Protein backbone atom coordinates (compact mmCIF):
# COMPACT_ATOMS: atom_id res chain seq x y z
CA UNK A 1 0.00 0.00 0.00
CA UNK A 2 1.40 3.39 -1.00
CA UNK A 3 1.34 5.53 2.12
CA UNK A 4 2.63 8.67 3.77
CA UNK A 5 2.31 10.44 7.09
CA UNK A 6 1.52 14.16 7.34
CA UNK A 7 3.45 15.59 10.30
CA UNK A 8 4.46 18.98 11.69
CA UNK A 9 6.74 20.63 14.27
CA UNK A 10 3.76 21.46 16.53
CA UNK A 11 0.00 21.67 16.74
CA UNK A 12 -1.51 24.51 14.73
CA UNK A 13 0.90 24.15 11.82
CA UNK A 14 -1.77 23.07 9.34
CA UNK A 15 -1.65 19.26 9.46
CA UNK A 16 -5.41 18.88 9.30
CA UNK A 17 -5.69 21.35 6.43
CA UNK A 18 -2.99 19.64 4.37
CA UNK A 19 -3.97 16.06 5.22
CA UNK A 20 -7.69 16.62 4.58
CA UNK A 21 -6.96 18.61 1.43
CA UNK A 22 -4.63 15.91 0.12
CA UNK A 23 -7.22 13.22 0.76
CA UNK A 24 -9.93 15.15 -1.05
CA UNK A 25 -7.72 16.30 -3.92
CA UNK A 26 -6.37 12.80 -4.54
CA UNK A 27 -9.90 11.39 -4.48
CA UNK A 28 -11.04 14.00 -7.01
CA UNK A 29 -8.12 12.96 -9.19
CA UNK A 30 -9.36 9.37 -9.20
CA UNK A 31 -7.39 7.80 -6.35
CA UNK A 32 -9.05 5.57 -3.78
CA UNK A 33 -7.78 7.10 -0.54
CA UNK A 34 -7.64 5.47 2.89
CA UNK A 35 -7.75 8.09 5.69
CA UNK A 36 -6.11 7.73 9.10
CA UNK A 37 -5.37 9.84 12.17
CA UNK A 38 -2.66 9.21 14.76
CA UNK A 39 -3.86 9.22 18.37
CA UNK A 40 -7.26 9.30 20.07
CA UNK A 41 -8.70 12.26 18.14
CA UNK A 42 -12.34 11.85 17.03
CA UNK A 43 -12.89 15.13 15.21
CA UNK A 44 -10.34 15.09 12.38
CA UNK A 45 -11.47 11.64 11.15
CA UNK A 46 -14.92 13.10 10.52
CA UNK A 47 -13.43 15.55 8.03
CA UNK A 48 -11.29 12.76 6.59
CA UNK A 49 -14.49 10.80 5.98
CA UNK A 50 -16.00 13.72 4.09
CA UNK A 51 -12.83 14.03 2.02
CA UNK A 52 -12.54 10.37 1.05
CA UNK A 53 -16.01 8.82 1.33
CA UNK A 54 -14.56 6.19 3.67
CA UNK A 55 -14.58 5.93 7.48
CA UNK A 56 -11.78 7.91 9.10
CA UNK A 57 -9.78 5.57 11.33
CA UNK A 58 -7.38 6.08 14.23
CA UNK A 59 -3.96 4.54 14.76
CA UNK A 60 -3.06 4.73 18.45
CA UNK A 61 -0.34 2.42 19.80
CA UNK A 62 -1.13 3.49 23.37
CA UNK A 63 -4.78 2.41 23.21
CA UNK A 64 -4.47 -0.71 21.05
CA UNK A 65 -0.83 -1.78 21.44
CA UNK A 66 1.81 -1.14 18.82
CA UNK A 67 1.57 -4.75 17.57
CA UNK A 68 -1.98 -4.08 16.32
CA UNK A 69 -1.27 -0.84 14.45
CA UNK A 70 0.04 -2.34 11.16
CA UNK A 71 -2.87 -4.80 11.00
CA UNK A 72 -5.45 -2.09 11.67
CA UNK A 73 -3.80 0.02 9.00
CA UNK A 74 -3.98 -2.85 6.50
CA UNK A 75 -7.64 -3.42 7.41
CA UNK A 76 -8.55 0.23 6.82
CA UNK A 77 -6.55 0.39 3.57
CA UNK A 78 -8.23 -2.50 1.79
CA UNK A 79 -9.26 -1.66 -1.75
CA UNK A 80 -7.37 1.64 -1.80
CA UNK A 81 -4.57 3.06 -3.91
CA UNK A 82 -2.97 5.33 -1.33
CA UNK A 83 -3.21 5.97 2.41
CA UNK A 84 -2.80 9.38 4.03
CA UNK A 85 -2.12 9.40 7.77
CA UNK A 86 -2.54 12.66 9.64
CA UNK A 87 -0.20 12.97 12.62
CA UNK A 88 -0.86 14.32 16.09
CA UNK A 89 0.71 17.39 17.74
CA UNK A 90 4.44 17.73 16.97
CA UNK A 91 6.27 14.92 15.20
CA UNK A 92 7.85 13.47 18.35
CA UNK A 93 5.07 14.29 20.85
CA UNK A 94 3.66 11.11 22.34
CA UNK A 95 2.40 9.96 25.69
CA UNK A 96 3.79 12.14 28.47
CA UNK A 97 6.72 10.63 30.40
CA UNK A 98 7.53 8.14 27.64
CA UNK A 99 10.06 8.23 24.83
CA UNK A 100 7.55 9.24 22.20
CA UNK A 101 5.19 6.27 22.50
CA UNK A 102 2.10 7.00 20.44
CA UNK A 103 3.73 9.90 18.60
CA UNK A 104 3.49 10.55 14.89
CA UNK A 105 7.11 9.44 14.52
CA UNK A 106 6.32 6.19 16.35
CA UNK A 107 3.43 5.38 14.01
CA UNK A 108 5.39 6.40 10.91
CA UNK A 109 8.10 3.91 11.86
CA UNK A 110 5.57 1.17 12.62
CA UNK A 111 4.13 1.66 9.14
CA UNK A 112 7.45 2.23 7.36
CA UNK A 113 5.88 5.37 5.92
CA UNK A 114 7.69 8.48 4.66
CA UNK A 115 6.85 11.80 6.33
CA UNK A 116 5.50 14.86 4.58
CA UNK A 117 6.41 17.73 6.91
CA UNK A 118 4.03 20.71 7.14
CA UNK A 119 5.57 23.95 8.39
CA UNK A 120 3.72 27.14 9.31
CA UNK A 121 6.08 29.65 7.70
CA UNK A 122 4.73 32.77 9.38
CA UNK A 123 7.44 34.74 11.14
CA UNK A 124 10.43 32.88 9.71
CA UNK A 125 12.55 32.66 6.61
CA UNK A 126 16.12 31.26 6.66
CA UNK A 127 15.59 29.91 10.18
CA UNK A 128 13.44 27.23 8.56
CA UNK A 129 16.66 25.44 7.55
CA UNK A 130 17.71 25.08 11.19
CA UNK A 131 14.26 23.83 12.19
CA UNK A 132 14.21 21.19 9.45
CA UNK A 133 17.81 20.16 10.16
CA UNK A 134 16.97 19.68 13.84
CA UNK A 135 13.84 17.63 13.28
CA UNK A 136 15.40 15.40 10.65
CA UNK A 137 18.52 14.81 12.71
CA UNK A 138 16.75 14.14 16.01
CA UNK A 139 15.75 10.61 14.92
CA UNK A 140 17.38 9.56 11.63
CA UNK A 141 15.17 6.45 11.48
CA UNK A 142 12.18 8.66 10.65
CA UNK A 143 12.08 8.94 6.86
CA UNK A 144 11.61 12.60 5.89
CA UNK A 145 10.27 12.78 2.36
CA UNK A 146 9.46 16.42 1.69
CA UNK A 147 7.98 19.66 2.95
CA UNK A 148 4.74 21.57 2.48
CA UNK A 149 5.09 25.26 3.29
CA UNK A 150 1.93 26.69 4.84
CA UNK A 151 0.87 30.30 5.42
CA UNK A 152 3.36 31.74 2.94
CA UNK A 153 3.01 35.49 2.64
CA UNK A 154 4.48 36.41 -0.78
CA UNK A 155 6.50 35.22 -3.76
CA UNK A 156 9.65 36.59 -2.14
CA UNK A 157 8.85 34.77 1.10
CA UNK A 158 8.38 31.54 -0.85
CA UNK A 159 11.71 31.97 -2.62
CA UNK A 160 13.63 32.38 0.65
CA UNK A 161 11.85 29.39 2.21
CA UNK A 162 12.59 27.17 -0.78
CA UNK A 163 16.27 28.09 -0.52
CA UNK A 164 16.24 27.13 3.16
CA UNK A 165 14.72 23.74 2.32
CA UNK A 166 17.28 23.17 -0.43
CA UNK A 167 20.09 23.92 2.03
CA UNK A 168 19.10 20.87 4.08
CA UNK A 169 18.30 18.69 1.08
CA UNK A 170 14.50 18.54 1.39
CA UNK A 171 12.16 18.95 -1.56
CA UNK A 172 9.22 21.35 -1.37
CA UNK A 173 6.10 19.50 -2.52
CA UNK A 174 3.67 22.36 -2.00
CA UNK A 175 3.26 25.99 -0.99
CA UNK A 176 -0.03 27.16 0.53
CA UNK A 177 -0.66 30.92 0.73
CA UNK A 178 -2.29 32.64 3.66
CA UNK A 179 -6.06 32.36 3.31
CA UNK A 180 -8.70 32.36 6.05
CA UNK A 181 -11.05 30.32 3.84
CA UNK A 182 -9.06 27.22 4.76
CA UNK A 183 -9.90 27.47 8.47
CA UNK A 184 -12.39 25.17 10.14
CA UNK A 185 -14.50 26.38 13.11
CA UNK A 186 -13.23 25.55 16.59
CA UNK A 187 -14.40 25.58 20.18
CA UNK A 188 -13.39 24.33 23.64
CA UNK A 189 -12.23 20.86 22.57
CA UNK A 190 -10.93 21.66 19.09
CA UNK A 191 -12.66 21.77 15.75
CA UNK A 192 -16.42 21.63 15.40
CA UNK A 193 -17.26 18.12 14.24
CA UNK A 194 -18.11 17.52 10.60
CA UNK A 195 -21.49 16.07 11.59
CA UNK A 196 -22.42 19.30 13.39
CA UNK A 197 -21.00 21.62 10.75
CA UNK A 198 -23.12 19.98 8.04
CA UNK A 199 -23.07 21.64 4.64
CA UNK A 200 -20.48 24.16 5.77
CA UNK A 201 -18.11 21.28 6.53
CA UNK A 202 -18.54 19.98 2.98
CA UNK A 203 -17.87 23.47 1.60
CA UNK A 204 -14.77 23.83 3.79
CA UNK A 205 -13.39 20.49 2.62
CA UNK A 206 -14.09 21.49 -1.00
CA UNK A 207 -12.21 24.76 -0.55
CA UNK A 208 -9.24 23.00 1.03
CA UNK A 209 -9.22 20.37 -1.73
CA UNK A 210 -9.14 23.05 -4.42
CA UNK A 211 -6.29 24.86 -2.68
CA UNK A 212 -4.22 21.70 -2.29
CA UNK A 213 -4.85 20.64 -5.87
CA UNK A 214 -3.68 24.09 -7.00
CA UNK A 215 -0.68 24.52 -4.73
CA UNK A 216 0.62 20.99 -3.99
CA UNK A 217 2.29 18.68 -6.52
CA UNK A 218 0.01 15.63 -6.29
CA UNK A 219 2.29 13.66 -8.58
CA UNK A 220 5.21 14.23 -6.22
CA UNK A 221 3.00 13.23 -3.29
CA UNK A 222 2.11 9.96 -5.04
CA UNK A 223 5.78 9.27 -5.79
CA UNK A 224 6.66 9.90 -2.15
CA UNK A 225 3.94 7.51 -0.96
CA UNK A 226 5.16 4.88 -3.42
CA UNK A 227 8.56 4.89 -1.73
CA UNK A 228 7.10 3.09 1.28
CA UNK A 229 8.27 -0.55 1.34
CA UNK A 230 5.80 -3.33 0.58
CA UNK A 231 4.05 -4.63 3.69
CA UNK A 232 3.47 -8.31 4.45
CA UNK A 233 1.39 -7.72 7.58
CA UNK A 234 -1.96 -9.50 7.63
CA UNK A 235 -4.96 -7.21 7.89
CA UNK A 236 -6.75 -7.05 11.24
CA UNK A 237 -10.04 -8.94 11.06
CA UNK A 238 -12.80 -8.26 13.59
CA UNK A 239 -14.18 -11.79 13.36
CA UNK A 240 -10.84 -13.12 14.61
CA UNK A 241 -10.86 -10.84 17.67
CA UNK A 242 -14.20 -11.73 19.29
CA UNK A 243 -16.28 -14.79 20.06
CA UNK A 244 -19.50 -15.12 18.10
CA UNK A 245 -22.49 -14.91 20.43
CA UNK A 246 -25.68 -16.62 19.19
CA UNK A 247 -29.02 -14.85 19.30
CA UNK A 248 -28.24 -11.71 17.25
CA UNK A 249 -29.16 -9.11 19.88
CA UNK A 250 -30.04 -5.66 18.59
CA UNK A 251 -27.68 -3.00 19.94
CA UNK A 252 -28.53 0.66 19.45
CA UNK A 253 -25.46 2.91 19.09
CA UNK A 254 -26.04 6.64 19.60
CA UNK A 255 -24.88 8.86 16.75
CA UNK A 256 -25.94 12.08 15.08
CA UNK A 257 -24.45 15.48 15.82
CA UNK A 258 -24.30 15.04 19.61
CA UNK A 259 -22.48 11.68 19.77
CA UNK A 260 -19.68 11.52 17.22
CA UNK A 261 -16.77 10.25 19.32
CA UNK A 262 -16.50 6.62 18.31
CA UNK A 263 -14.22 4.26 16.43
CA UNK A 264 -15.24 2.50 13.21
CA UNK A 265 -13.87 -0.76 14.58
CA UNK A 266 -16.41 -0.72 17.43
CA UNK A 267 -19.42 -1.37 15.21
CA UNK A 268 -17.38 -3.89 13.21
CA UNK A 269 -16.52 -5.82 16.36
CA UNK A 270 -20.09 -5.70 17.66
CA UNK A 271 -21.30 -7.11 14.35
CA UNK A 272 -18.59 -9.77 14.30
CA UNK A 273 -19.63 -10.81 17.82
CA UNK A 274 -23.15 -11.47 16.53
CA UNK A 275 -25.00 -8.22 17.22
CA UNK A 276 -27.28 -6.30 14.91
CA UNK A 277 -26.12 -2.67 15.13
CA UNK A 278 -28.63 0.15 14.63
CA UNK A 279 -27.73 3.86 14.82
CA UNK A 280 -29.85 5.97 17.19
CA UNK A 281 -29.91 9.80 17.02
CA UNK A 282 -30.93 11.16 20.46
CA UNK A 283 -31.58 14.57 18.93
CA UNK A 284 -34.23 13.22 16.57
CA UNK A 285 -35.41 9.73 17.49
CA UNK A 286 -38.24 9.57 20.01
CA UNK A 287 -37.92 5.90 21.00
CA UNK A 288 -35.34 3.17 21.20
CA UNK A 289 -35.46 0.82 18.19
CA UNK A 290 -37.90 -2.08 18.53
CA UNK A 291 -36.21 -5.06 20.12
CA UNK A 292 -33.31 -3.10 21.62
CA UNK A 293 -31.26 -5.45 23.81
CA UNK A 294 -28.27 -3.16 24.43
CA UNK A 295 -27.37 0.52 24.23
CA UNK A 296 -24.02 2.16 23.43
CA UNK A 297 -23.66 5.88 24.17
CA UNK A 298 -20.30 7.12 22.85
CA UNK A 299 -18.68 10.46 23.50
CA UNK A 300 -19.36 13.68 21.69
CA UNK A 301 -20.62 17.15 22.51
CA UNK A 302 -23.89 16.75 24.39
CA UNK A 303 -23.11 20.00 26.21
CA UNK A 304 -23.53 21.80 22.85
CA UNK A 305 -26.90 20.15 22.29
CA UNK A 306 -28.18 19.94 25.84
CA UNK A 307 -31.35 21.93 25.16
CA UNK A 308 -32.49 19.60 22.39
CA UNK A 309 -31.38 16.45 24.22
CA UNK A 310 -33.32 17.55 27.28
CA UNK A 311 -36.38 18.45 25.21
CA UNK A 312 -36.55 14.90 23.82
CA UNK A 313 -38.36 13.67 26.93
CA UNK A 314 -39.75 10.50 25.37
CA UNK A 315 -36.32 9.14 24.50
CA UNK A 316 -34.82 10.17 27.85
CA UNK A 317 -37.66 8.31 29.55
CA UNK A 318 -37.15 5.26 27.35
CA UNK A 319 -33.42 5.15 28.15
CA UNK A 320 -34.16 5.41 31.87
CA UNK A 321 -36.75 2.62 31.66
CA UNK A 322 -34.37 0.41 29.69
CA UNK A 323 -31.57 0.84 32.22
CA UNK A 324 -33.92 0.34 35.20
CA UNK A 325 -35.14 -2.94 33.69
CA UNK A 326 -31.58 -4.29 33.51
CA UNK A 327 -30.77 -3.43 29.90
CA UNK A 328 -26.99 -3.37 29.26
CA UNK A 329 -25.64 0.15 28.65
CA UNK A 330 -22.08 1.15 27.74
CA UNK A 331 -21.55 4.93 28.00
CA UNK A 332 -18.37 6.95 27.59
CA UNK A 333 -17.78 10.65 28.32
CA UNK A 334 -20.61 12.41 26.46
CA UNK A 335 -22.71 9.29 26.95
CA UNK A 336 -22.05 9.49 30.68
CA UNK A 337 -23.27 13.09 30.73
CA UNK A 338 -26.44 12.07 28.91
CA UNK A 339 -27.14 9.44 31.59
CA UNK A 340 -26.73 11.95 34.46
CA UNK A 341 -29.60 13.65 36.27
CA UNK A 342 -28.79 16.94 34.59
CA UNK A 343 -26.29 18.73 32.38
CA UNK A 344 -25.75 22.44 33.02
CA UNK A 345 -29.07 22.45 34.87
CA UNK A 346 -31.07 20.78 32.10
CA UNK A 347 -32.71 17.40 32.84
CA UNK A 348 -31.08 14.35 31.26
CA UNK A 349 -31.87 10.62 31.61
CA UNK A 350 -31.39 10.28 35.38
CA UNK A 351 -29.79 6.84 35.12
CA UNK A 352 -26.66 8.00 36.95
CA UNK A 353 -27.32 9.91 40.16
CA UNK A 354 -24.99 12.83 39.41
CA UNK A 355 -25.10 16.37 38.03
CA UNK A 356 -22.94 17.40 35.07
CA UNK A 357 -21.64 20.88 34.32
CA UNK A 358 -19.09 22.68 32.18
CA UNK A 359 -15.90 23.81 33.94
CA UNK A 360 -12.93 25.98 32.92
CA UNK A 361 -10.56 23.05 33.47
CA UNK A 362 -9.47 20.70 30.69
CA UNK A 363 -8.98 17.08 31.74
CA UNK A 364 -6.74 15.37 29.22
CA UNK A 365 -4.48 12.34 29.07
CA UNK A 366 -4.04 8.60 28.88
CA UNK A 367 -5.03 6.51 31.89
CA UNK A 368 -3.95 2.99 32.86
CA UNK A 369 -7.11 1.76 34.55
CA UNK A 370 -8.31 -1.34 36.35
CA UNK A 371 -11.89 -2.53 36.76
CA UNK A 372 -12.71 -2.69 40.49
CA UNK A 373 -15.87 -4.77 40.02
CA UNK A 374 -17.57 -7.05 37.53
CA UNK A 375 -19.64 -5.25 34.89
CA UNK A 376 -21.11 -5.75 31.44
CA UNK A 377 -17.73 -4.63 30.02
CA UNK A 378 -15.10 -6.23 32.21
CA UNK A 379 -14.34 -8.64 35.00
CA UNK A 380 -12.96 -7.22 38.22
CA UNK A 381 -9.20 -6.84 37.86
CA UNK A 382 -9.26 -6.25 34.09
CA UNK A 383 -6.65 -3.70 33.04
CA UNK A 384 -7.12 -1.30 30.16
CA UNK A 385 -5.59 1.91 28.81
CA UNK A 386 -8.03 4.67 27.94
CA UNK A 387 -8.05 8.39 27.30
CA UNK A 388 -9.79 11.33 28.98
CA UNK A 389 -10.70 14.51 27.09
CA UNK A 390 -13.34 16.80 28.58
CA UNK A 391 -14.10 20.16 30.17
CA UNK A 392 -17.07 18.96 32.17
CA UNK A 393 -17.30 17.49 35.66
CA UNK A 394 -19.80 15.35 37.56
CA UNK A 395 -20.76 15.40 41.18
CA UNK A 396 -20.08 11.91 42.50
CA UNK A 397 -22.40 10.63 45.24
CA UNK A 398 -20.87 8.66 48.09
CA UNK A 399 -21.34 4.91 48.03
CA UNK A 400 -21.47 4.44 44.26
CA UNK A 401 -19.40 1.73 42.59
CA UNK A 402 -16.81 3.23 40.21
CA UNK A 403 -16.30 1.93 36.69
CA UNK A 404 -12.50 2.28 36.83
CA UNK A 405 -9.68 3.06 39.23
CA UNK A 406 -6.26 4.47 38.37
CA UNK A 407 -3.50 6.66 39.74
CA UNK A 408 -3.46 10.25 38.53
CA UNK A 409 -0.39 12.17 37.36
CA UNK A 410 0.24 13.13 40.99
CA UNK A 411 0.04 9.41 41.93
CA UNK A 412 -3.14 9.94 43.92
CA UNK A 413 -5.75 7.20 43.51
CA UNK A 414 -8.72 8.02 41.30
CA UNK A 415 -12.10 6.29 41.36
CA UNK A 416 -14.04 7.27 38.26
CA UNK A 417 -17.33 6.46 36.57
CA UNK A 418 -20.29 4.35 37.62
CA UNK A 419 -21.39 0.74 37.55
CA UNK A 420 -25.11 0.66 38.24
CA UNK A 421 -26.80 -2.67 37.53
CA UNK A 422 -26.04 -3.43 33.86
CA UNK A 423 -24.88 0.15 33.20
CA UNK A 424 -21.17 0.94 32.74
CA UNK A 425 -20.64 4.70 32.44
CA UNK A 426 -17.32 6.52 32.51
CA UNK A 427 -15.40 9.52 31.22
CA UNK A 428 -12.74 7.13 29.92
CA UNK A 429 -12.65 6.64 26.16
CA UNK A 430 -11.48 3.15 25.20
CA UNK A 431 -10.64 1.63 21.83
CA UNK A 432 -12.47 -1.69 21.43
CA UNK A 433 -9.74 -3.04 19.15
CA UNK A 434 -7.42 -2.81 22.16
CA UNK A 435 -9.82 -4.82 24.37
CA UNK A 436 -12.00 -6.95 22.07
CA UNK A 437 -12.94 -9.22 24.96
CA UNK A 438 -15.01 -6.34 26.34
CA UNK A 439 -17.08 -6.38 23.15
CA UNK A 440 -17.75 -10.10 23.45
CA UNK A 441 -18.72 -9.65 27.09
CA UNK A 442 -21.11 -6.80 26.27
CA UNK A 443 -22.79 -8.63 23.38
CA UNK A 444 -23.18 -11.72 25.55
CA UNK A 445 -24.86 -9.62 28.24
CA UNK A 446 -27.20 -8.20 25.61
CA UNK A 447 -28.00 -11.66 24.22
CA UNK A 448 -28.91 -12.99 27.67
CA UNK A 449 -31.10 -10.01 28.56
CA UNK A 450 -34.68 -10.16 27.24
CA UNK A 451 -35.20 -7.71 24.40
CA UNK A 452 -38.22 -6.31 26.15
CA UNK A 453 -38.19 -2.91 24.50
Secondary structure in CASP SS format (residue, H / E / C, confidence):
PFRMAT SS
TARGET T0000
AUTHOR 0000-0000-0000
METHOD secondary structure of the structure
MODEL  1
X C 1.00
X E 1.00
X E 1.00
X E 1.00
X E 1.00
X E 1.00
X E 1.00
X E 1.00
X C 1.00
X C 1.00
X C 1.00
X C 1.00
X C 1.00
X C 1.00
X H 1.00
X H 1.00
X H 1.00
X H 1.00
X H 1.00
X H 1.00
X H 1.00
X H 1.00
X H 1.00
X H 1.00
X H 1.00
X H 1.00
X H 1.00
X H 1.00
X C 1.00
X C 1.00
X C 1.00
X C 1.00
X E 1.00
X E 1.00
X E 1.00
X E 1.00
X E 1.00
X E 1.00
X C 1.00
X C 1.00
X C 1.00
X C 1.00
X C 1.00
X H 1.00
X H 1.00
X H 1.00
X H 1.00
X H 1.00
X H 1.00
X H 1.00
X H 1.00
X H 1.00
X C 1.00
X C 1.00
X C 1.00
X C 1.00
X E 1.00
X E 1.00
X E 1.00
X C 1.00
X H 1.00
X H 1.00
X H 1.00
X H 1.00
X C 1.00
X H 1.00
X H 1.00
X H 1.00
X H 1.00
X H 1.00
X H 1.00
X H 1.00
X H 1.00
X H 1.00
X H 1.00
X H 1.00
X H 1.00
X C 1.00
X C 1.00
X C 1.00
X C 1.00
X E 1.00
X E 1.00
X E 1.00
X E 1.00
X E 1.00
X C 1.00
X C 1.00
X C 1.00
X C 1.00
X C 1.00
X C 1.00
X C 1.00
X C 1.00
X C 1.00
X C 1.00
X C 1.00
X C 1.00
X C 1.00
X C 1.00
X C 1.00
X C 1.00
X C 1.00
X H 1.00
X H 1.00
X H 1.00
X H 1.00
X H 1.00
X H 1.00
X H 1.00
X H 1.00
X C 1.00
X C 1.00
X E 1.00
X E 1.00
X E 1.00
X E 1.00
X E 1.00
X E 1.00
X E 1.00
X C 1.00
X C 1.00
X C 1.00
X C 1.00
X C 1.00
X C 1.00
X H 1.00
X H 1.00
X H 1.00
X H 1.00
X H 1.00
X H 1.00
X H 1.00
X H 1.00
X H 1.00
X H 1.00
X H 1.00
X H 1.00
X C 1.00
X C 1.00
X C 1.00
X C 1.00
X C 1.00
X E 1.00
X E 1.00
X E 1.00
X E 1.00
X E 1.00
X E 1.00
X E 1.00
X E 1.00
X E 1.00
X C 1.00
X C 1.00
X H 1.00
X H 1.00
X H 1.00
X H 1.00
X H 1.00
X H 1.00
X H 1.00
X H 1.00
X H 1.00
X H 1.00
X H 1.00
X H 1.00
X H 1.00
X C 1.00
X C 1.00
X C 1.00
X C 1.00
X E 1.00
X E 1.00
X E 1.00
X E 1.00
X E 1.00
X E 1.00
X C 1.00
X C 1.00
X H 1.00
X H 1.00
X H 1.00
X C 1.00
X C 1.00
X C 1.00
X E 1.00
X E 1.00
X C 1.00
X C 1.00
X E 1.00
X E 1.00
X C 1.00
X C 1.00
X H 1.00
X H 1.00
X H 1.00
X H 1.00
X C 1.00
X H 1.00
X H 1.00
X H 1.00
X H 1.00
X H 1.00
X H 1.00
X H 1.00
X H 1.00
X H 1.00
X H 1.00
X H 1.00
X H 1.00
X H 1.00
X H 1.00
X H 1.00
X H 1.00
X H 1.00
X E 1.00
X C 1.00
X H 1.00
X H 1.00
X H 1.00
X H 1.00
X H 1.00
X H 1.00
X H 1.00
X H 1.00
X H 1.00
X C 1.00
X C 1.00
X C 1.00
X C 1.00
X C 1.00
X C 1.00
X C 1.00
X C 1.00
X C 1.00
X C 1.00
X C 1.00
X H 1.00
X H 1.00
X H 1.00
X C 1.00
X C 1.00
X C 1.00
X C 1.00
X C 1.00
X C 1.00
X C 1.00
X C 1.00
X C 1.00
X E 1.00
X E 1.00
X E 1.00
X E 1.00
X E 1.00
X C 1.00
X C 1.00
X C 1.00
X C 1.00
X C 1.00
X C 1.00
X E 1.00
X C 1.00
X C 1.00
X H 1.00
X H 1.00
X H 1.00
X H 1.00
X H 1.00
X H 1.00
X H 1.00
X H 1.00
X H 1.00
X C 1.00
X C 1.00
X C 1.00
X E 1.00
X E 1.00
X E 1.00
X E 1.00
X E 1.00
X C 1.00
X C 1.00
X C 1.00
X C 1.00
X C 1.00
X C 1.00
X C 1.00
X C 1.00
X C 1.00
X C 1.00
X C 1.00
X E 1.00
X E 1.00
X E 1.00
X E 1.00
X E 1.00
X E 1.00
X C 1.00
X E 1.00
X C 1.00
X C 1.00
X H 1.00
X H 1.00
X H 1.00
X C 1.00
X H 1.00
X H 1.00
X H 1.00
X H 1.00
X H 1.00
X H 1.00
X C 1.00
X H 1.00
X H 1.00
X H 1.00
X H 1.00
X H 1.00
X H 1.00
X H 1.00
X H 1.00
X H 1.00
X H 1.00
X H 1.00
X H 1.00
X C 1.00
X C 1.00
X C 1.00
X E 1.00
X E 1.00
X E 1.00
X E 1.00
X E 1.00
X C 1.00
X H 1.00
X H 1.00
X H 1.00
X H 1.00
X H 1.00
X H 1.00
X E 1.00
X E 1.00
X E 1.00
X E 1.00
X C 1.00
X C 1.00
X E 1.00
X E 1.00
X C 1.00
X C 1.00
X C 1.00
X C 1.00
X E 1.00
X E 1.00
X E 1.00
X E 1.00
X E 1.00
X E 1.00
X E 1.00
X E 1.00
X E 1.00
X E 1.00
X E 1.00
X E 1.00
X E 1.00
X E 1.00
X E 1.00
X E 1.00
X E 1.00
X E 1.00
X E 1.00
X C 1.00
X C 1.00
X C 1.00
X C 1.00
X C 1.00
X C 1.00
X C 1.00
X C 1.00
X C 1.00
X C 1.00
X C 1.00
X C 1.00
X E 1.00
X E 1.00
X E 1.00
X E 1.00
X E 1.00
X E 1.00
X E 1.00
X E 1.00
X E 1.00
X E 1.00
X E 1.00
X E 1.00
X C 1.00
X C 1.00
X C 1.00
X C 1.00
X C 1.00
X C 1.00
X C 1.00
X C 1.00
X C 1.00
X E 1.00
X E 1.00
X E 1.00
X E 1.00
X C 1.00
X C 1.00
X C 1.00
X C 1.00
X C 1.00
X E 1.00
X E 1.00
X E 1.00
X E 1.00
X C 1.00
X E 1.00
X E 1.00
X E 1.00
X C 1.00
X C 1.00
X E 1.00
X E 1.00
X E 1.00
X E 1.00
X C 1.00
X C 1.00
X E 1.00
X C 1.00
X C 1.00
X H 1.00
X H 1.00
X H 1.00
X C 1.00
X H 1.00
X H 1.00
X H 1.00
X H 1.00
X H 1.00
X H 1.00
X H 1.00
X H 1.00
X H 1.00
X H 1.00
X H 1.00
X H 1.00
X C 1.00
X C 1.00
X C 1.00
X C 1.00
X C 1.00
X C 1.00
END
